[in-house]
Amino acid sequence: MTGPEHYREAERLLTEAAAEGAEGTYFVRPESLAAAQVHATLALAAATALIDSGGGTGMPIDDYHAWAKAASQEERGQR
């Protein structure tokens, strides 16, 4: 998985973690929450690895566009 894919999966799992219970109550699924944390950590590691360390090269443009798309509200269906 790429960093942006881990980011999107973490968001999906966070949504899945909150489940509706009886009579409109909500509860959290710990296994989904734990999996979301793992994917979020891997996304952070990938993004951090691509940060320009002062060498002036920065992140490859294709990676930049993938991160921008993954983090945008439009990508998540929000406008």
C-alpha positions in Angstrom: 0.0 0.0 0.0 1.1 3.5 -0.6 1.0 6.3 2.0 -2.1 7.8 0.6 -3.8 4.4 0.5 -2.9 3.9 4.1 -4.4 7.3 4.9 -7.7 6.5 3.1 -7.9 3.1 4.8 -7.4 4.7 8.2 -10.3 7.1 7.4 -12.5 4.2 6.3 -11.7 2.1 9.3 -12.5 5.1 11.6 -15.9 5.3 10.1 -16.4 1.6 10.4 -15.2 1.7 14.1 -18.3 3.6 15.2 -21.2 1.3 15.0 -24.9 1.9 15.8 -26.2 -0.2 18.6 -29.7 -0.8 20.0 -32.1 2.2 20.2 -29.8 4.6 18.5 -26.8 4.2 20.8 -23.3 4.0 19.4 -20.3 2.0 20.4 -16.7 1.7 19.1 -15.3 -1.5 17.6 -11.8 -1.7 19.1 -10.4 -3.9 16.4 -11.4 -1.4 13.7 -10.0 1.5 15.8 -6.7 -0.4 16.3 -6.4 -1.1 12.6 -7.1 2.5 11.8 -4.3 3.6 14.1 -1.9 1.2 12.3 -2.8 2.5 8.9 -2.6 6.2 10.1 0.9 5.5 11.5 2.0 3.9 8.3 0.6 6.9 6.3 2.5 9.3 8.6 5.7 7.3 8.2 5.4 7.3 4.4 4.7 11.1 4.4 7.6 11.8 6.7 10.0 9.7 4.6 9.1 11.9 1.6 9.7 15.2 3.3 12.6 17.3 1.9 15.4 16.9 4.3 17.2 20.1 3.1 18.7 18.5 0.0 16.3 20.5 -2.2 14.8 17.5 -3.9 11.5 17.3 -2.0 8.8 14.8 -2.6 8.4 13.5 -6.2 5.5 15.3 -7.9 3.4 12.2 -8.4 3.6 11.4 -4.7 2.7 15.0 -3.9 -0.4 14.8 -6.1 -1.4 11.4 -4.5 -1.1 12.9 -1.0 -3.0 16.1 -2.0 -5.8 13.9 -3.5 -6.0 11.6 -0.5 -6.2 14.5 2.0 -8.6 16.6 0.0 -12.2 16.9 1.1 -13.3 16.3 -2.5 -11.7 12.9 -2.4 -13.7 12.0 0.7 -16.9 13.1 -1.0 -17.2 16.3 1.1 -17.6 19.7 -0.6 
